[in-house]
Amino acid sequence: MEQQRVEQQEEIPSYCPAPAPAPAPAAPAGRVAGPPYADCLECGKPTEYGVATPGVVLCPVCEWQDAQRTACSG
């Protein structure tokens, strides 16, 4: 009887998820040096950031204006 239970337990499929595939290479965490330089998302002028920089990329003027708007929005 004990052997039947052991055999039955071995036949039960695993409920654990399959191992995840290898992750893709991580994106850069912060500022990426240029050239080539990314264009500003608001005015289109070249920025100080490389093209591979993640997130919103703004030129110095638009960054300053955005900082002014968010500082006074509270």
ABEGO torsion letter per residue (X at the ends): XAAAAAAAAAABBBABBBBBBBBBBBBBABBBBOOBBBBBAAAGBBBABBAABBEBBBBAAAAAAAAAAAAAAX
